[in-house]
């Protein structure tokens, strides 16, 4: 038995133990339900208490060339045509003081990198081609290996994913924004050239920047998101390079910046666009990586002794944007249903436990819906983006638990190559048990509670349908659907 499966067995045993404990004492069930509600309510309060302001996000007049910027493009087995477009866009900058580092990692197949190397040699004065094999720590490890190759006069490092094409004036804006704002890191929004701007996929992606990043920018506590992140070279050197303890090294970098009294800000200025995954399975794979990596960072943040509680409270909403802790609510509902099914407790004894749990679920979802209302142009678009988000209920509620099985899961690459449409119904693993719980409550004369839970399951069901059908068959345009890339 491997260590990973041994940890899984321990986790299952622990959950069974919790269920048994609550089954034989309705008091424990009450306590757990109340603690769950307090925890969810506190998290919802933290996520919604800030006021969004654009005072720190003003786009001021662009100044002349000054800072030397090193553009870093990490690449792994990407289509050559895609990479060449990204490099060409980086070269064609309306700016003079910059270089481009093309960084291949763990890509032994010469067919991927040799044509790119030949292209880069045409611009040898401005472009450096690097090809690292046996790189540990994935993207962060490759970025760290590239640091010794940058020009000594470099002031800023701008990371760009291999499917992101910078706008012509991107470096002018980066230079100007750093001079005006005097921060250690600036994060720009991620836009997608294969998404319609008013589609729910784009709104679901964008709500992180429009809600969480903008709120955090008021306190200069915006966490970076990897691509289109510009950091002061001296600050990165003081941190010892890119952190490798998390598969979302970008957010980890932000936490370490704040531990060293540095600042980071989000500026709502589009300087480039990339490609979103256009298959449900790849979308889910990407989201699971964000959930797992950010939970790694959440544990790191909570353990940190360098940051005060007030700053931690402002970083937690950003780290938990893509996942929630509704698993505990589902566990309470399951325990209550089992208890009355086997006559371990009376139906009357859970009459107040279940409503508390339902209210905690409602609180969690309302806080998330509020973030969509604040970040989208119309109410209708907010509803559609929220439904899409609900279609990922299984991943957002459960997947963070994999951290307790393996604290160092490998990086899983997201493919963005257009492929045959295949629906994914992972959330049925959550929906079907919830519907069974609802039927148990109805059968034991708890019709109102049972119908409430049944309606909730139908919301999740429609979210899953919307995610698969309405979203991926109608939301994407045909501008760029042939890209495969690491994010």
C-alpha positions in Angstrom: 0.0 0.0 0.0 1.4 3.4 -1.0 1.6 6.3 1.4 -1.0 8.2 -0.6 -3.6 5.4 -0.3 -2.7 5.0 3.4 -3.5 8.6 4.0 -6.7 8.2 2.1 -7.6 5.3 4.3 -6.9 7.4 7.4 -9.0 10.3 6.1 -12.0 7.9 5.4 -11.6 6.4 8.8 -11.6 9.8 10.4 -14.8 10.8 8.6 -16.5 7.6 9.6 -15.4 8.2 13.2 -16.9 11.7 13.1 -20.2 10.3 11.7 -20.4 7.6 14.3 -19.6 10.1 17.1 -22.5 12.3 15.9 -24.8 9.4 15.3 -24.7 8.4 19.0 -25.1 11.8 20.4 -27.4 14.4 19.0 -25.6 16.9 21.2 -22.4 16.5 19.1 -24.5 16.9 16.0 -25.9 20.2 17.3 -22.4 21.4 18.3 -21.0 20.5 14.9 -23.9 22.1 13.0 -23.5 25.4 15.0 -19.7 25.5 14.6 -20.2 24.9 10.9 -22.6 27.7 10.6 -20.4 30.1 12.5 -17.4 29.2 10.4 -19.3 29.6 7.1 -20.9 32.9 8.2 -17.5 34.3 9.3 -15.9 33.4 6.0 -18.9 34.9 4.1 -18.5 38.1 6.2 -14.8 38.4 5.5 -15.5 37.9 1.8 -18.1 40.6 1.5 -17.2 43.2 4.0 -14.8 45.3 1.9 -15.9 48.2 -0.2 -14.8 48.2 -3.8 -13.0 51.4 -4.7 -11.1 52.4 -7.9 -9.1 55.2 -6.2 -5.9 53.1 -6.2 -6.6 51.8 -9.7 -6.6 55.0 -11.7 -4.7 54.7 -15.0 -2.5 57.7 -15.1 -0.7 59.3 -17.9 1.9 57.1 -19.6 5.5 58.2 -19.0 8.5 57.7 -21.3 10.7 54.6 -21.4 12.8 54.2 -18.3 12.8 50.7 -16.6 14.5 47.7 -18.2 11.9 44.8 -18.4 12.7 41.1 -18.8 9.8 39.2 -20.3 9.8 35.5 -19.2 7.8 33.0 -21.2 7.7 29.5 -19.6 6.8 26.7 -22.1 6.1 23.0 -22.0 5.1 21.0 -25.1 3.1 23.7 -26.6 2.1 24.0 -30.3 4.9 25.7 -32.2 2.5 28.1 -33.9 1.1 29.3 -30.6 4.5 29.9 -29.1 5.7 31.8 -32.1 2.7 34.2 -31.9 3.4 34.8 -28.2 7.1 35.5 -28.9 6.4 37.7 -31.9 3.9 39.8 -29.8 6.5 40.1 -27.1 9.2 41.3 -29.6 6.8 43.8 -31.3 6.6 46.1 -28.3 6.4 49.8 -28.7 9.2 50.0 -26.1 13.0 50.0 -26.2 14.4 48.7 -22.9 13.5 45.0 -22.7 14.5 41.5 -23.4 12.6 38.2 -23.9 13.5 34.9 -22.3 11.9 31.8 -23.9 12.1 29.1 -21.3 11.4 25.5 -22.2 11.3 23.0 -19.4 11.2 19.2 -19.4 10.5 19.1 -23.2 12.9 16.6 -24.8 11.0 16.3 -28.1 13.0 18.3 -30.6 9.9 18.9 -32.7 8.4 21.2 -30.0 11.4 23.4 -29.3 13.8 23.3 -32.3 11.6 25.5 -34.7 11.2 27.9 -31.8 14.9 28.0 -31.2 15.5 28.7 -34.9 13.0 31.6 -34.8 14.6 33.1 -31.7 18.1 33.0 -33.3 16.8 35.6 -35.8 16.4 38.0 -32.8 19.5 36.9 -30.8 20.2 40.4 -29.5 16.8 40.7 -27.9 15.6 37.1 -27.3 17.3 34.3 -25.3 16.3 30.7 -25.9 16.6 28.4 -22.9 15.9 24.7 -22.8 16.1 23.1 -19.4 15.7 19.3 -18.8 15.1 17.4 -15.6 13.6 20.5 -14.0 12.1 20.0 -10.5 9.2 22.1 -9.2 7.6 22.6 -12.6 6.9 26.1 -13.8 8.4 27.8 -10.7 11.6 25.6 -11.0 12.0 26.7 -14.7 11.5 30.4 -13.9 14.2 30.1 -11.1 16.6 28.4 -13.5 16.2 31.3 -15.9 17.0 34.1 -13.4 20.8 33.9 -13.9 20.4 34.6 -17.6 18.6 37.9 -17.3 20.4 41.2 -18.1 22.2 42.8 -15.1 20.4 46.1 -15.7 16.9 44.4 -15.4 14.5 46.4 -13.2 11.3 44.4 -13.7 10.4 40.8 -14.6 7.1 40.2 -16.5 5.8 36.6 -16.7 3.7 35.7 -19.7 2.1 32.3 -20.4 2.9 30.8 -23.7 -0.6 31.4 -25.1 -0.7 35.1 -24.1 -0.2 37.7 -26.8 0.9 41.1 -25.3 -0.6 44.3 -26.8 1.8 46.6 -28.6 2.0 49.1 -25.7 2.0 46.5 -22.9 5.5 47.4 -21.7 4.9 51.1 -21.9 2.0 50.6 -19.5 4.0 48.3 -17.2 6.8 50.9 -17.0 4.4 53.8 -16.4 2.3 51.9 -13.7 5.5 51.0 -11.7 6.8 54.5 -11.8 3.4 56.0 -10.7 2.5 53.4 -8.1 5.8 52.4 -6.5 4.8 48.9 -5.6 6.9 45.7 -5.6 4.4 43.8 -7.9 1.6 44.7 -10.2 -0.9 42.2 -11.5 -2.9 42.8 -14.6 -6.2 41.1 -15.6 -6.3 37.9 -17.6 -8.4 38.2 -20.7 -9.2 35.5 -23.2 -9.3 35.9 -27.0 -11.5 32.9 -27.5 -14.2 34.1 -25.1 -17.1 36.5 -25.8 -16.8 39.3 -23.3 -20.5 38.9 -22.2 -20.5 35.1 -21.8 -20.8 33.4 -18.5 -17.4 31.7 -18.8 -15.6 35.0 -19.0 -17.7 36.4 -16.2 -16.9 33.4 -14.0 -13.2 33.8 -14.6 -13.3 37.6 -14.4 -15.1 37.8 -11.1 -11.9 37.0 -9.3 -10.2 40.2 -10.6 -13.3 42.4 -10.6 -14.3 41.5 -7.0 -11.4 40.0 -5.0 -8.4 41.6 -6.7 -9.9 45.1 -6.8 -10.9 44.9 -3.1 -7.4 43.8 -2.1 -5.8 46.5 -4.2 -7.1 49.1 -1.9 -4.8 47.7 0.8 -2.0 46.9 -1.6 -2.5 43.2 -0.9 -3.5 41.8 -4.3 -2.2 38.2 -4.9 -0.5 37.6 -8.3 -2.0 35.0 -10.6 1.1 34.0 -12.6 0.7 35.4 -16.1 0.8 39.1 -16.7 2.5 39.6 -13.3 5.2 42.2 -13.2 7.6 42.1 -10.2 10.6 44.2 -9.2 13.7 42.1 -9.7 15.3 43.2 -6.4 12.2 42.1 -4.5 12.2 38.7 -6.2 15.9 38.3 -5.3 15.2 39.1 -1.7 12.7 36.3 -1.6 15.2 33.9 -3.0 13.3 33.5 -6.3 10.0 31.9 -7.1 8.6 29.7 -4.3 8.3 26.0 -5.0 6.2 24.8 -2.1 2.9 25.2 -4.0 1.6 24.3 -7.5 0.1 27.8 -7.6 3.5 29.5 -7.0 2.0 32.9 -8.0 -0.2 33.2 -4.9 2.6 31.8 -2.7 4.9 34.5 -4.1 2.3 37.1 -3.0 2.1 35.8 0.5 5.9 35.8 0.8 6.0 39.4 -0.5 3.6 40.5 2.3 5.6 38.6 4.9 8.6 40.8 3.9 6.6 44.0 4.1 6.4 44.4 0.4 3.3 45.4 -1.5 1.3 44.2 -4.5 -1.5 45.9 -6.4 -3.9 44.9 -9.1 -4.4 47.4 -12.0 -7.5 47.0 -14.2 -5.6 47.5 -17.5 -5.7 44.9 -20.3 -2.2 44.4 -21.6 -2.6 41.0 -23.2 -5.0 38.1 -23.9 -4.7 34.3 -23.9 -6.9 31.2 -24.3 -9.3 29.6 -21.9 -9.7 25.8 -21.8 -12.6 24.9 -24.2 -13.4 21.4 -22.9 -15.3 20.8 -19.7 -12.8 18.2 -18.5 -9.9 20.6 -19.0 -11.8 23.4 -17.3 -12.3 21.1 -14.3 -8.7 20.0 -14.3 -7.5 23.6 -14.2 -10.0 24.5 -11.5 -8.9 21.5 -9.4 -5.3 22.7 -9.6 -6.2 26.1 -8.5 -8.3 24.7 -5.6 -5.5 22.4 -4.4 -2.7 24.9 -4.9 -4.6 27.7 -3.1 -5.4 25.4 -0.2 -1.7 24.6 0.1 -1.2 28.4 0.3 -4.1 28.8 2.8 -2.4 26.3 5.1 0.9 28.2 4.7 -0.8 31.5 5.4 -2.6 30.3 8.5 0.7 28.9 9.9 2.7 32.1 9.1 3.9 34.0 12.1 5.0 37.0 10.1 1.6 38.3 9.1 -0.9 39.8 11.5 -4.5 38.5 11.7 -5.9 41.5 9.9 -3.7 40.9 6.8 -4.5 37.2 6.8 -8.2 38.1 6.9 -7.7 40.1 3.7 -5.8 37.3 1.9 -8.2 34.5 2.8 -11.0 35.6 0.4 -8.6 35.6 -2.5 -7.2 32.2 -1.7 -10.7 30.7 -1.2 -12.3 32.2 -4.3 -12.4 28.9 -6.2 -13.4 26.6 -3.3 -15.6 26.5 -0.2 -16.1 24.5 2.9 -19.6 23.3 2.3 -18.4 19.7 2.7 -19.1 20.1 6.4 -22.7 21.0 5.7 -23.1 18.0 3.5 -21.6 15.8 6.2 -24.1 17.1 8.8 -27.0 16.5 6.4 -25.8 13.0 5.7 -25.3 12.2 9.4 -28.8 13.5 10.2 -30.4 11.4 7.5 -28.5 8.2 8.6 -29.5 8.9 12.2 -33.2 9.1 11.6 -33.1 6.2 9.1 -31.8 3.8 11.6 -33.8 5.3 14.5 -30.7 6.4 16.3 -32.4 9.7 16.9 -35.9 11.0 16.5 -36.9 13.2 13.6 -37.8 15.9 16.1 -34.3 16.0 17.5 -32.8 17.0 14.1 -35.6 19.6 13.4 -33.2 22.5 14.3 -29.9 20.9 13.1 -30.9 20.7 9.5 -32.3 24.3 9.2 -29.0 25.6 10.7 -27.1 23.6 8.1 -29.4 24.8 5.2 -28.9 28.4 6.4 -25.1 27.9 6.4 -25.3 26.6 2.8 -27.5 29.6 1.8 -25.1 32.0 3.5 -22.2 30.5 1.6 -23.9 30.7 -1.8 -25.3 34.2 -1.2 -21.9 35.6 -0.5 -20.6 34.0 -3.7 -23.6 35.3 -5.7 -22.9 38.8 -4.2 -19.4 38.6 -5.7 -20.9 37.9 -9.1 -23.4 40.8 -8.8 -20.6 43.1 -7.9 -18.3 42.0 -10.8 -20.7 41.7 -13.8 -22.5 44.2 -15.9 -26.0 42.8 -15.6 -28.1 40.8 -13.2 -28.8 38.2 -15.8 -25.1 37.6 -16.6 -24.4 37.3 -12.8 -27.0 34.6 -12.5 -25.6 32.7 -15.5 -22.0 33.0 -14.1 -23.2 31.8 -10.7 -25.0 28.8 -12.2 -21.7 27.9 -14.0 -19.9 28.2 -10.7 -22.5 25.9 -9.1 -21.8 23.3 -11.8 -18.4 22.9 -10.1 -20.0 22.2 -6.7 -18.3 18.9 -6.3 -14.8 20.2 -7.0 -15.2 23.4 -5.0 -16.6 21.6 -1.9 -14.6 18.4 -1.9 -11.3 18.7 -3.8 -9.4 20.6 -1.2 -9.5 17.5 1.0 -7.0 15.9 -1.3 -4.4 18.0 0.4 -4.7 15.8 3.5 -4.1 12.7 1.3 -1.0 14.1 -0.4 0.5 17.5 0.4 2.7 17.5 -2.8 0.5 16.5 -5.7 2.1 16.9 -9.1 1.3 19.8 -11.5 -1.4 18.7 -14.0 -1.2 20.4 -17.4 -4.3 22.0 -18.9 -4.8 21.3 -22.6 -6.5 24.0 -24.6 -6.6 22.1 -27.9 -10.1 22.1 -29.3 -11.4 18.5 -29.1 -14.7 16.6 -29.4 -17.3 17.8 -26.9 -17.6 15.5 -24.0 -19.9 16.4 -21.1 -18.6 15.9 -17.6 -21.0 15.2 -14.7 -18.7 15.0 -11.7 -21.1 16.9 -9.5 -23.6 14.1 -9.7 -21.4 12.4 -7.1 -22.7 15.2 -4.8 -26.2 15.7 -6.3 -27.5 12.1 -6.0 -26.6 11.7 -2.3 -28.2 15.1 -1.5 -31.4 14.0 -3.3 -31.4 10.8 -1.3 -31.0 12.8 1.9 -34.0 14.9 0.9 -36.2 11.9 0.3 -35.3 10.4 3.7 -36.4 13.6 5.4 -39.6 13.7 3.5 -40.2 10.1 4.4 -39.8 10.9 8.1 -42.5 13.7 8.0 -39.9 16.5 7.6 -41.4 17.6 4.3 -40.4 21.3 4.4 -36.8 20.4 5.2 -36.7 17.7 2.6 -38.2 19.8 -0.1 -35.7 22.6 0.7 -32.8 20.2 0.2 -34.4 18.7 -2.9 -34.7 22.2 -4.4 -31.1 22.8 -3.6 -30.1 19.6 -5.4 -32.0 20.7 -8.4 -30.1 24.0 -8.4 -26.9 22.0 -8.5 -28.3 19.8 -11.2 -29.1 22.7 -13.4 -25.7 24.2 -12.7 -24.1 21.0 -13.9 -26.3 21.0 -17.0 -25.6 24.7 -17.7 -21.9 24.1 -17.2 -21.8 21.3 -19.9 -24.4 22.4 -22.4 -25.3 26.1 -22.3 -21.7 27.0 -21.5 -19.4 25.1 -23.8 -21.6 24.9 -26.8 -22.6 28.5 -26.9 -20.0 30.7 -25.1 -16.9 30.3 -27.2 -16.1 32.1 -30.4 -13.8 30.7 -33.1 -10.9 33.1 -32.8 -8.4 30.8 -31.1 -9.4 27.3 -30.3 -6.1 25.4 -31.1 -3.9 26.2 -28.1 -2.5 23.9 -25.4 -0.7 25.6 -22.6 0.4 25.5 -18.9 -1.5 27.9 -16.7 
